[in-house]
Amino acid sequence: MKTTVISVLGTQKDAHGGSGPSRWDTWRPTIGLVQQESLPINELHLIFNKEFTNLAERVKADIKSVSPETKVIFDIIELKDPWDFEEVYSKFYAYSKQSCFHEERTAYYIHMSTGSHVEQICLFLLAESRHLAAKLVQTTPKEGHVRHSRDPKGTINIIDLDLSRYDKLAKRFEVERQDDLSFLKQGIDTKNAAFNKLIETIERVAVRSAAPLLLTGPTGAGKSQLAKQIYLLKKQSGKVKGKFVAVNCATLGGDLAKSALFGHKKGSFSGAGADHPGFLKEADGGIIFLDEIGELPLEAQAMLLKAIEEKCFRPLGAEKDEHSDFQLICGTNRELTDPTNFRQDLLARINLWSFKLPGLADRREDIAPNIDYELERFSQASGRHISFNREAREKFIAFALDPKTRWTGNFRDLNAMVVRMSTLADGGRITADLVEEEIARYTTLDPHPSISASHPIADESRDVDLAALLGKGYKLRFDAFDLAQLEYTIKVCQESDSMADAARKLFAVSIKAKRSANHTDRLSKYLARFGLKFKNL
C-alpha cells in the first residue's frame, strides 16, 4: 500500500542549521520524518507560501539524499495570516477536496509537528471529520532539545483518530451512552423493544441537534416528562445553559397566547399594567416545551414560525424585536394535518424530528418496572417506604396486564392508582384487599371513558349537580330546554382532558364542515352564559 504524508513546511524548525553542514547535526522535523524506518514514505506533500520556495527546495534536496524513494510534492497555499482560523480552515478544506487524497490503497498521514497551532488544529479537524481520512504522525527530538539533539532523526508517534479501534475508549463511550438512555427513561428498566429503540433514537438526536422536536402520542403517555428529561440531558452535557419552560397551549386562547409566548409592553392592551417578557424570552439559551401545540390560535402560530426561523419576535406593543436562542420541543395528542386548524408551514418546521410515544396498553411489559418507579417516587415524597406484599403485587400486575384493562389515561392512571393504594397502606404494605378495592374503584370510575370524537356519548350514570354550579333557584332563571343542553355539555366537559378536547367532541360536525376556526372559544362563551368556567366543572 502506498504511503502519503501531508505536512506544513516548518519555516523555522526545518530551517535550523541553515544550508551549511551543521544542519545535519540538528533535529529538523520534516527531515527526521522521512528517516523513520518504521514509516517508509512514498509521497510527501509540503504545504507552504510561495515566499518560502527556497527553503522548500533545500528541504526537498535533503530529503532526496536521505530518502531517495520519497517523492516530494510542493502544494503552495497562500495564507495571509497562518493564525486566522477562518482563512486557514477554508483554504485547507478546499485543499482536502483534491482527488489525489482519496485514492484507494493509499495510507494517509498528517504531520502535526510543523506549522502554526491554527494550521495544526485545522488539519486535525479535517482528519477528525474524515475529510482527510488520515492518521496523525508527530515527530519529536529524542532528548527534547531542538538545536543540540544527538540524534537528528528523533522519534515518531502515530495516532489513529478512529475511536472504534480503541477498546477501552469504545467501552467507556458505550457506558456513557447507556447512562444517557437510562437517564431519559428516568432509570426505569423498560422491556418494550420498540420503546427502547425509540429512546435510543431520541438520545442521538438530543445530543447532536438543536432542531425542533415533535412528541406525539395519547394523553398521559409521558410527553411532558420526556421533554424535561431531554432538557436535563442536554444541560448536563453542556448543550444548553438556559431554563426549561413548559407551556400548555390549551390554556392559551386569543390574544392571551400572543402575550404569554411573545410578551407585551405596559399599556399595550387593557390589563397590561407592566412589561412581560414572554415565555420565549424566558427560554433564551434553553428549551421551551409547548404541549398541546395544536391548540395555539392561527395568528400565534404564524408568529411562532417566524420566531423559530429567525430567533426573534416582536412583543405586543413593542417597537423593536426581541432575540431568543431557544430550542423548541412540541407535544400533541392529535393530528396536525388539518390546515384550517394548524398552519402546514409550521408543521413542516417542527416535524423534522417526530417521535410517537406509545400508550401504556401498548407497553404492558413495562408496567412492572413502572410500578416500582411510582412506588419509589411516592416513598421519597412521603418519607414512608411503601411496598406490595407478594399476593397483592401478583393481583395488581394480573389486572394491569389484562387486555380488558384499557389504560386510556396511560401513565397518569397508573400513577393515580399507585398513589391511592400507597396513601391507604397501613405500615407501608399494600395488601391484596387494597388492590381489590382500587381495581373496583378504577373499573367503576374510569376517569377516561372511550368517547367517539364524532358522536360523544356522555356518561348517563354520572349526575350533574346543577344547583351546586348555578345556585339555588336556577330552575326559575333558565328554561328546561337550556338546562338539559347544559347538563349534557357539562357531562362531556367532565369526561374530557381539556376544554379543547371537549370542544372537539361537542362540535365535531362543525369542525368537519369547517364552520368555525376556534371551537374552544365557542365552548368558553357558551359556559360563560351560565356564569361557568371549564376549570371549575
C-alpha positions as a printed Julia matrix, in Angstrom:
537×3 Matrix{Float64}:
   0.0     0.0    0.0
   1.23    3.47  -0.91
   2.05    5.83   1.99
   1.33    9.54   1.63
   2.1    12.22   4.22
   0.72   15.79   4.27
   2.9    18.3    6.1
   3.19   22.06   6.53
   6.73   23.27   5.85
   8.36   24.29   9.14
   9.59   27.77   8.25
  11.59   27.93  11.49
  12.19   24.34  12.64
  13.01   22.99   9.17
  15.39   25.95   8.63
  17.57   25.11  11.66
  21.22   24.92  10.74
  20.79   26.94   7.56
  22.42   25.49   4.45
  25.79   24.53   5.98
  26.88   21.04   7.08
  25.9    21.76  10.68
  22.28   21.36   9.67
  22.79   17.58   9.78
  23.61   17.8   13.5
  20.25   19.48  14.23
  16.8    17.96  14.53
  14.57   19.15  11.72
  11.03   17.68  11.92
  10.41   17.14   8.19
  13.86   15.62   7.56
  13.54   13.44  10.68
  10.12   12.28   9.46
  11.42   10.7    6.24
  14.29    8.99   8.12
  11.99    6.75  10.19
  12.42    3.1    9.23
   9.04    2.24  10.75
   7.24    4.61   8.36
   8.61    4.47   4.81
   7.06    7.36   2.88
   6.32    7.16  -0.84
   4.9    10.66  -1.24
   5.3    13.8    0.86
   3.08   16.83   0.23
   4.69   20.05   1.53
   2.34   22.99   2.16
   3.85   26.49   2.19
   3.54   30.09   0.99
   5.34   30.86  -2.26
   7.8    33.16  -0.45
   9.34   30.1    1.24
  10.13   28.28  -2.01
  13.93   28.46  -1.46
  13.62   26.75   1.93
  11.29   24.15   0.43
  13.82   23.39  -2.33
  16.6    22.93   0.25
  14.41   20.59   2.33
  13.48   18.65  -0.8
  17.16   18.2   -1.73
  18.0    16.98   1.79
  15.09   14.52   1.69
  16.39   13.14  -1.6
  19.79   12.5   -0.03
  18.42   10.54   2.98
  15.23    9.03   1.49
  15.52    8.89  -2.32
  12.36    6.74  -2.56
  10.25    9.65  -1.19
   8.68   11.85  -3.85
   8.27   15.43  -2.6
   5.33   17.43  -3.98
   5.04   21.18  -3.45
   1.49   22.37  -2.57
   1.55   26.16  -2.44
  -1.3    27.6   -0.33
  -1.07   31.36   0.1
  -2.06   32.31   3.65
  -2.12   35.98   4.57
  -2.24   35.06   8.25
  -1.5    31.47   9.38
  -3.16   32.34  12.72
  -6.5    33.33  11.14
  -8.7    30.3   11.79
 -11.36   31.19   9.21
  -8.83   31.71   6.41
  -6.74   28.65   7.25
  -9.65   26.26   7.64
 -11.44   27.39   4.47
  -8.29   27.0    2.36
  -7.28   23.69   3.95
 -10.85   22.44   3.49
 -10.71   23.24  -0.23
  -7.29   21.56  -0.34
  -8.72   18.37   1.21
 -11.18   18.07  -1.69
  -8.41   17.27  -4.17
  -8.94   13.87  -5.75
  -5.34   12.81  -5.09
  -6.18   12.49  -1.37
  -8.96    9.97  -1.92
  -7.16    7.22  -3.77
  -7.78    3.6   -2.86
  -4.92    1.52  -1.47
  -3.24    4.63  -0.04
  -2.47    5.13   3.65
  -2.62    8.83   4.54
  -0.86   10.58   7.42
  -0.84   14.2    8.58
   2.36   15.54  10.1
   1.44   17.56  13.21
   4.84   18.92  14.29
   5.17   21.9   11.94
   3.11   24.97  11.06
   1.25   27.36  13.35
  -1.01   25.94  16.05
  -4.02   27.08  14.0
  -2.74   25.17  10.96
  -2.26   22.09  13.1
  -5.78   22.43  14.58
  -7.35   22.78  11.13
  -5.57   19.7    9.82
  -6.66   17.81  12.93
 -10.3    18.83  12.36
 -10.17   17.69   8.75
  -8.8    14.33   9.88
 -11.31   14.0   12.71
 -14.23   14.76  10.34
 -12.75   12.3    7.81
 -12.48   14.94   5.1
  -8.91   13.7    5.12
  -9.1    10.05   6.11
  -5.66   10.12   7.69
  -3.82    9.13  10.81
  -1.77   11.74  12.69
   2.01   11.47  12.98
   4.06   13.54  15.41
   7.85   13.87  15.31
   9.96   14.87  18.32
  13.7    15.09  19.1
  14.88   12.23  21.3
  16.26   14.46  24.02
  13.62   17.13  23.67
  16.13   19.85  22.67
  15.73   21.05  19.11
  19.13   22.59  18.39
  21.52   20.14  20.04
  19.91   16.72  19.7
  22.44   13.9   19.5
  20.06   12.03  17.19
  18.77   14.38  14.44
  16.26   11.75  13.3
  14.25   11.97  16.51
  11.25    9.71  17.07
   7.66    9.5   15.8
   4.3     8.77  17.37
   1.27    7.74  15.29
  -2.3     8.47  16.4
  -5.37    6.93  14.75
  -8.5     9.03  15.32
 -10.83    6.08  14.64
 -12.06    5.69  18.22
 -13.66    2.33  17.46
 -10.12    0.92  17.33
  -9.55    1.76  20.98
 -11.4    -0.84  23.04
 -11.22    0.98  26.37
 -12.49    4.22  24.86
 -15.24    2.44  22.94
 -16.39    0.7   26.13
 -16.31    3.96  28.07
 -18.41    5.76  25.44
 -20.89    2.88  25.35
 -21.25    3.02  29.14
 -21.87    6.78  28.95
 -24.46    6.26  26.22
 -26.27    3.62  28.25
 -26.28    6.06  31.17
 -27.87    8.68  28.9
 -30.54    6.22  27.75
 -31.3     5.26  31.34
 -31.49    8.96  32.24
 -34.09    9.62  29.5
 -36.11    6.68  30.85
 -35.69    8.03  34.42
 -33.83    4.88  35.41
 -36.79    2.63  34.59
 -35.65   -0.72  33.19
 -38.1    -0.79  30.28
 -38.55   -4.04  28.33
 -40.59   -2.93  25.31
 -38.25   -3.25  22.31
 -39.99   -0.61  20.19
 -39.95    1.94  23.02
 -36.29    1.28  23.81
 -35.37    1.75  20.15
 -37.36    4.99  20.1
 -35.46    6.28  23.15
 -32.13    5.36  21.53
 -33.01    7.49  18.51
 -34.19   10.37  20.68
 -30.91   10.22  22.65
 -28.81   10.52  19.48
 -30.9    13.44  18.23
 -30.95   15.17  21.63
 -27.15   15.28  22.0
 -26.44   16.14  18.35
 -29.2    18.51  17.23
 -30.81   21.77  18.3
 -33.64   21.44  15.76
 -37.28   21.34  16.93
 -38.67   18.03  18.2
 -42.3    16.92  17.97
 -43.51   14.42  20.56
 -46.84   12.8   19.7
 -48.94   10.2   21.43
 -52.02    9.86  23.63
 -52.65   11.9   26.76
 -50.65   10.54  29.68
 -48.04    8.76  27.52
 -45.25   10.8   29.14
 -44.54   13.57  26.61
 -44.06   16.3   29.21
 -41.77   14.19  31.36
 -39.67   13.09  28.37
 -39.29   16.72  27.25
 -37.97   17.62  30.72
 -35.52   14.68  30.65
 -34.26   15.74  27.2
 -33.59   19.2   28.61
 -31.74   17.83  31.65
 -29.64   15.53  29.43
 -28.68   18.42  27.15
 -27.92   20.64  30.14
 -25.63   18.15  31.87
 -23.72   17.68  28.6
 -23.35   21.46  28.16
 -25.63   21.72  25.12
 -27.95   24.25  26.78
 -27.44   26.71  29.61
 -30.83   28.39  29.9
 -34.09   27.36  31.57
 -36.7    24.74  30.78
 -40.04   26.45  30.2
 -43.17   24.29  29.87
 -46.37   25.78  28.45
 -49.76   24.09  27.96
 -51.14   25.75  24.84
 -54.65   24.5   25.63
 -54.78   27.11  28.39
 -53.92   29.95  26.0
 -56.64   31.47  23.86
 -56.87   34.54  21.63
 -54.55   37.43  22.45
 -53.53   35.68  25.66
 -51.44   33.25  23.59
 -49.51   36.04  21.88
 -48.95   37.91  25.13
 -47.9    34.79  27.06
 -45.5    33.48  24.41
 -44.04   36.65  22.93
 -44.52   39.12  25.78
 -46.02   42.59  25.85
 -45.23   46.13  26.81
 -47.0    48.04  29.54
 -50.25   49.55  28.24
 -50.26   47.53  25.02
 -53.78   46.29  25.86
 -56.33   46.57  28.62
 -54.89   44.96  31.74
 -51.24   45.18  30.66
 -50.09   47.01  33.76
 -46.41   46.1   33.4
 -43.93   44.74  30.85
 -43.97   40.96  30.42
 -41.01   39.28  28.66
 -42.95   36.22  27.45
 -42.15   32.51  27.61
 -39.92   32.51  24.51
 -37.66   35.15  26.02
 -37.65   33.27  29.31
 -36.36   30.2   27.43
 -33.41   32.08  25.88
 -30.45   29.7   25.85
 -32.65   26.82  26.98
 -35.67   24.81  25.87
 -39.36   25.67  25.64
 -41.87   22.82  25.62
 -45.19   23.72  24.0
 -47.61   20.98  24.98
 -50.86   20.67  23.01
 -49.3    22.78  20.25
 -52.4    22.17  18.1
 -54.45   24.43  20.39
 -52.46   27.57  19.54
 -54.52   30.17  17.65
 -53.53   30.54  13.97
 -52.18   34.08  14.41
 -49.9    32.94  17.24
 -48.79   30.02  15.05
 -47.61   32.48  12.38
 -45.62   34.45  14.96
 -44.12   31.23  16.34
 -42.94   30.17  12.86
 -41.06   33.45  12.48
 -39.54   33.07  15.95
 -38.32   29.54  15.14
 -36.74   30.54  11.84
 -35.28   33.91  12.81
 -34.84   33.53  16.59
 -36.55   36.88  17.03
 -40.1    38.15  17.58
 -41.89   41.35  18.47
 -43.76   41.58  21.8
 -47.22   43.18  21.76
 -46.89   46.95  21.81
 -43.1    46.88  21.29
 -41.24   48.97  18.71
 -38.39   46.53  18.12
 -37.83   42.8   18.01
 -36.55   40.69  20.87
 -33.98   37.91  20.37
 -34.14   34.47  21.96
 -31.95   31.5   21.09
 -34.26   28.71  22.26
 -34.78   25.11  21.25
 -38.38   24.06  20.72
 -40.0    20.8   21.77
 -43.68   20.39  20.92
 -46.25   17.92  22.19
 -49.62   16.89  20.77
 -52.14   14.11  21.23
 -53.93   14.71  17.93
 -53.2    15.06  14.22
 -51.98   18.44  12.99
 -52.71   17.89   9.3
 -55.93   19.96   9.1
 -54.87   23.29   7.52
 -57.94   25.05   8.93
 -56.68   24.46  12.47
 -52.92   24.25  12.06
 -50.52   26.0    9.7
 -48.87   23.43   7.48
 -45.7    25.54   7.07
 -45.31   25.48  10.86
 -45.93   21.73  10.9
 -43.18   21.24   8.31
 -40.82   23.27  10.5
 -41.48   21.42  13.77
 -41.81   17.98  12.18
 -38.14   17.45  11.29
 -37.84   15.07  14.24
 -41.16   13.47  15.16
 -41.44   10.74  17.79
 -44.68    8.94  18.67
 -44.81    7.71  22.25
 -46.88    4.55  22.69
 -49.6     4.34  25.31
 -49.32    2.12  28.38
 -51.61   -0.52  26.84
 -49.04   -0.94  24.04
 -46.2    -1.35  26.56
 -47.65   -3.8   29.05
 -44.26   -5.47  29.59
 -43.1    -2.11  31.04
 -45.88   -1.96  33.63
 -43.98   -3.86  36.36
 -40.87   -1.63  36.32
 -43.1     1.46  36.18
 -44.99    0.27  39.25
 -41.65    0.06  41.07
 -40.78    3.56  39.84
 -44.09    5.0   41.07
 -43.65    3.3   44.45
 -40.16    4.75  44.8
 -41.41    8.22  43.86
 -44.19    8.07  46.45
 -41.83    6.71  49.1
 -39.36    9.57  48.56
 -42.1    12.21  48.54
 -43.89   10.89  51.65
 -40.89    9.75  53.65
 -42.54    6.32  54.08
 -41.25    3.13  52.48
 -44.14    1.58  50.54
 -44.22   -1.91  49.01
 -46.68   -4.61  47.94
 -46.93   -7.92  49.69
 -46.49  -10.83  47.28
 -50.18  -11.65  46.8
 -51.1    -8.01  46.29
 -48.4    -7.44  43.68
 -49.39  -10.53  41.7
 -53.05   -9.49  41.79
 -52.34   -5.91  40.65
 -49.97   -6.95  37.86
 -52.5    -9.51  36.62
 -55.09   -6.72  36.45
 -52.62   -4.38  34.72
 -51.69   -6.98  32.09
 -55.28   -7.99  31.39
 -56.22   -6.85  27.84
 -59.59   -5.74  29.24
 -57.8    -3.06  31.27
 -57.79   -0.19  28.76
 -55.36    2.22  30.45
 -56.94    5.08  28.5
 -55.29    7.55  30.86
 -51.96    5.76  30.39
 -49.26    6.5   32.98
 -51.45    9.09  34.7
 -53.91    6.32  35.55
 -51.11    4.05  36.78
 -49.65    6.83  38.91
 -53.06    7.67  40.4
 -53.74    4.06  41.34
 -50.34    3.58  42.98
 -50.68    6.87  44.88
 -54.11    5.96  46.21
 -53.04    2.49  47.34
 -49.81    3.84  48.88
 -51.68    6.51  50.79
 -54.06    3.93  52.29
 -51.35    1.33  53.03
 -51.02    0.76  56.77
 -47.48    0.03  57.88
 -46.24    0.77  54.37
 -47.62   -2.53  52.98
 -50.14   -2.65  50.11
 -52.35   -5.68  50.69
 -54.5    -7.77  48.36
 -57.63   -6.18  49.89
 -56.34   -2.7   48.99
 -55.63   -3.84  45.45
 -59.14   -5.27  45.06
 -60.67   -2.02  46.35
 -58.55    0.03  43.94
 -59.42   -2.17  40.97
 -63.11   -1.81  41.79
 -62.7     1.96  42.11
 -60.84    2.23  38.8
 -63.31    0.0   36.96
 -66.32    1.94  38.23
 -64.88    5.43  37.98
 -62.66    5.13  34.91
 -61.69    8.79  34.55
 -61.1     8.42  30.82
 -64.09    6.64  29.21
 -63.9     5.91  25.5
 -65.87    8.59  23.64
 -66.26    8.84  19.91
 -64.86   12.11  18.62
 -67.67   12.36  16.07
 -70.57   11.28  18.33
 -69.72   11.79  22.01
 -71.91    9.89  24.44
 -72.0    11.47  27.86
 -71.92    9.1   30.82
 -75.57    8.89  31.84
 -74.62    7.33  35.18
 -72.82   10.48  36.21
 -75.15   13.08  37.75
 -74.54   16.76  37.29
 -75.28   18.88  40.35
 -76.65   21.95  38.59
 -77.69   23.51  41.88
 -74.07   23.5   43.07
 -72.94   25.07  39.81
 -75.77   27.55  39.16
 -77.02   28.25  42.67
 -80.4    27.75  44.3
 -83.44   28.68  42.27
 -81.67   28.02  38.96
 -84.83   26.4   37.53
 -86.63   29.74  37.87
 -83.88   31.5   35.91
 -83.32   29.1   32.99
 -85.61   27.2   30.61
 -85.76   23.43  30.98
 -84.55   23.09  27.37
 -81.42   25.14  28.13
 -80.75   23.21  31.32
 -80.97   19.84  29.5
 -78.47   21.04  26.89
 -76.21   22.48  29.59
 -76.28   19.26  31.62
 -75.17   17.23  28.58
 -72.42   19.76  27.82
 -71.13   19.65  31.4
 -71.0    15.83  31.33
 -68.87   15.9   28.16
 -66.6    18.53  29.72
 -66.16   16.45  32.86
 -65.2    13.44  30.75
 -62.61   15.39  28.74
 -58.94   16.14  29.44
 -59.17   19.77  28.35
 -61.62   22.35  27.08
 -60.21   21.88  23.58
 -60.86   18.13  23.85
 -64.45   18.77  24.96
 -64.97   21.27  22.13
 -63.81   18.73  19.56
 -66.39   16.23  20.84
 -69.27   18.7   21.09
 -68.66   20.45  17.76
 -67.34   17.52  15.71
 -69.76   18.14  12.82
 -68.98   21.86  12.7
 -65.26   21.14  12.77
 -65.58   18.7    9.88
 -67.6    21.25   7.92
 -65.04   23.96   8.8
 -67.75   26.32  10.04
 -65.61   28.0   12.69
 -61.92   28.45  13.45
 -62.0    28.48  17.26
 -64.4    25.99  18.82
 -62.66   26.21  22.19
 -63.65   29.87  22.36
 -67.16   28.91  21.3
 -67.47   26.49  24.22
 -65.98   29.04  26.62
 -68.57   31.66  25.61
 -71.39   29.11  25.92
 -70.4    28.24  29.5
 -69.99   31.94  30.31
 -73.71   32.46  29.53
 -74.36   30.46  32.69
 -71.52   32.04  34.67
 -69.4    28.86  34.39
 -65.77   28.11  33.56
 -64.4    24.79  32.3
 -61.78   24.52  35.07
 -64.5    24.71  37.75
 -66.71   21.94  36.35
